[in-house]
Amino acid sequence: MNFENFILPHIWNLKPYSSARDEFKGKEGIFLDANENPLGSGVSENWNRYPDPLQLGIKEQLAAIKSCSTNQIFLGNGSDEAIDLLMRMSCQSGVHNIILCPPTYGMYEVSASINHIEQRKVSLSKNYQLDVEGILQTIDQNTRLLFLCSPNNPTGNKLKRLDIYTLIESFKTGFVVIDEAYIDFSDEPSFILELAKYPQVIVMQTLSKAYGLASLRLGMAFAHPSLIQLLNKIKPPYNIGGATQEIVFKALKNPSFKNDSVRLILAERTRLVDSLQNIPDIIQIYPSDANFILVHFKRATELFNYLIESQLITRNRSSVALCEDSIRITIGLSEENDKLVQLIKQFYSA
Ligand SMILES: Cc1ncc(COP(=O)(O)O)c(C=O)c1O
């Protein structure tokens, strides 16, 4: 697999910034190399020293959790940083294009627009599966990235694995990016386990969902080591702050929180779906492999506004093609879900 063909030449040849913490990696000594403040930070903990630019402590833990090696892991300031860097690494405005399969996560489109990259959209089918033929017809020699999101946001379902294999095996001019932000809620195995077989695949995951660390901003991309090296070359040198590294390091030592969260959220999802099923004004509850459900309601926007009036906030997806009159509902705590059901019943009985 020759990555060079998929990477912009100026990125391939880039001489990256070499930070103080790149040049001296030791932890002991008198540090007069990075223009830091030697006195501390003026808060109870000291954050005056620059953090590890390659976040090795966290990567060692993640490699064990995800069954891969540290050199297959890139860490970004949220998955959104990885999405942006992938575009900047491989696409030249006015030349290359990316393929998206809407309805899907909105940042692929926004990031492409910021980078002024042509987006080719091949809609999902009515049951929210990939239009494999349509995608294959849309790919040309300038297609550099194909974004697949499974389980998909906002629809909640996983994509058929066989379709993903077909696309990986047929797409020869760029990378297949599989966004697995919600994989922890699914019984589907991660494509991380298939990276050795498919070096053109990039898997994205995040600590923002099942791990409960959205505010720390820690997104992950898993890929072939040479691709990870390129991403590390173009990222801002200290893209993951020291506080985030320290807290994530502690959080990853406690797998039971994430496992218990997933178990409870999935049980609540089943309970919520069961309660909603008895409401006749609900047209469809779509199957979910994630920590949210997409629901097709009668008068969805009116209902959405009614819920907001009671300070219950959901995500109205009614303006999104193929999600007309649908609301995306994150699974909350048991009492929050009960309140939601009560308000929906109240709305339709008024
Ligand atoms: C499919 C998908 N990918 C990525 C993200 C963003 O993750 P992060 O918080 O790591 O930027 C989201 C957030 O909602 C998402 O739905």
The ligand as an ORCA input file, in Angstrom:
! r2SCAN-3c Opt
* xyz 0 1
  C     -20.550     10.358     14.819
  C     -19.795     11.316     15.661
  N     -18.483     11.440     15.496
  C     -17.770     12.298     16.242
  C     -18.370     13.080     17.192
  C     -17.553     14.097     17.953
  O     -16.831     13.529     18.929
  P     -15.837     14.432     19.799
  O     -16.580     14.851     21.001
  O     -14.718     13.479     20.098
  O     -15.377     15.582     18.944
  C     -19.733     12.997     17.388
  C     -20.388     13.872     18.377
  O     -21.533     13.936     18.589
  C     -20.467     12.096     16.607
  O     -21.798     11.998     16.740
*
